[in-house]
Amino acid sequence: FPVTIYNLRLSKEYKEYKEAWKHFKECKDIEELNEDELKLLGPKYTHVKTLFRAVGCEKCNNGYKGRIVVSEILPFDRELDDMVGSGASRKEMFNYAVAHGFLPMVEDGIEKLIKGIIDIKELIRVVDLTDRM
């Protein structure tokens, strides 16, 4: 959660955190993942064996063209609001949120990575993946 408890209490419906990531269109190659990349994706994505990588051409400047939003939206319900008010731990709130449909930004990024919308360099550049190493 990249927001403070003060901000959480002011939220009416949800909190949104988003980044504009570079994405690529036509200029991409498909390559096999190495062990470090597999580790970064995590155990949920062990079925993924290949990823697209930006190549580049005159049209798209190093393989990237435009930007795409990768976001995390935290829906707020009464239970989560009560957890904030009672001083629940960050871990408790995170686990509750995930159990109720919250998709962290890293997961949104990985899904876009697997679909070939962004490449792993952009994921590593924008999202803190140190807890996956």
Salt bridges, closest charged atoms under 4 A:
GLU31 OE1 - ARG53 NE 2.74
GLU37 OE1 - ARG53 NH2 2.81
ASP81 OD1 - ARG9 NH1 3.20
GLU107 OE1 - LYS44 NZ 3.79
GLU107 OE2 - ARG132 NH2 2.57
ASP108 OD1 - LYS112 NZ 2.90
GLU122 OE2 - ARG125 NE 2.95
